[in-house]
């Protein structure tokens, strides 16, 4: 992760997995968030 002078809010993201649609959507959003942070 590059230092852009911004504060990183999350170091780890925890998503429970139970096979439901809600969890699948939560996992997709968590992955998007993680990818956006690593691109900074």
C-alpha positions, 0 to 999 in steps of 0.5 A: 500500500502506498503512503498517500498521506491518508489514514487507513481505517481497516487493516482486516475485514471479517466476513462470516460465510454461511452460503446465503445470498446476503453473505455472498453480497457482503463478501463481494463488497468486502473484496471491492473495499480491500482491492480499492485500499490496496490500489491507493 
